[in-house]
């Protein structure tokens, strides 16, 4: 079975002078339509 490809988004945070990239932050929105659609494809 082929997994859906998740898009990446440019989001960064800086903690104590260190920059951290979080390309999948959009997945934290469980009620978002895009995430619902990706989960639907897998089931």
C-alpha contacts under 8 A as a table, 3 or more apart, distances in Angstrom:
res1	aa1	res2	aa2	distance
3	X	42	X	6.88
4	X	38	X	6.59
4	X	41	X	7.28
4	X	42	X	7.30
6	X	38	X	7.99
7	X	24	X	7.62
8	X	23	X	4.94
8	X	24	X	5.85
9	X	22	X	7.85
9	X	23	X	4.76
9	X	24	X	6.49
9	X	25	X	7.64
9	X	26	X	7.58
10	X	21	X	7.39
10	X	22	X	7.24
10	X	23	X	5.53
11	X	21	X	5.97
11	X	22	X	5.45
11	X	23	X	5.85
11	X	25	X	7.30
12	X	19	X	6.50
12	X	20	X	5.49
12	X	21	X	4.46
12	X	22	X	5.85
12	X	23	X	7.98
13	X	19	X	5.62
13	X	20	X	5.32
13	X	21	X	6.66
13	X	22	X	7.81
14	X	17	X	5.91
14	X	18	X	5.29
14	X	19	X	4.22
14	X	20	X	6.09
15	X	18	X	5.22
15	X	19	X	6.41
15	X	20	X	7.60
22	X	25	X	5.63
23	X	26	X	7.85
24	X	27	X	5.68
24	X	28	X	7.83
25	X	28	X	5.58
26	X	29	X	5.98
27	X	30	X	6.63
27	X	35	X	6.33
29	X	32	X	5.39
29	X	35	X	7.65
30	X	35	X	6.66
30	X	36	X	7.42
31	X	35	X	7.42
31	X	36	X	7.00
32	X	35	X	5.63
32	X	36	X	6.40
33	X	36	X	5.09
33	X	37	X	6.10
34	X	37	X	5.14
34	X	38	X	6.32
35	X	38	X	5.12
35	X	39	X	6.23
36	X	39	X	5.25
36	X	40	X	6.13
37	X	40	X	5.05
37	X	41	X	6.43
38	X	41	X	5.28
38	X	42	X	6.74
39	X	42	X	5.31
39	X	43	X	6.60
40	X	43	X	5.43
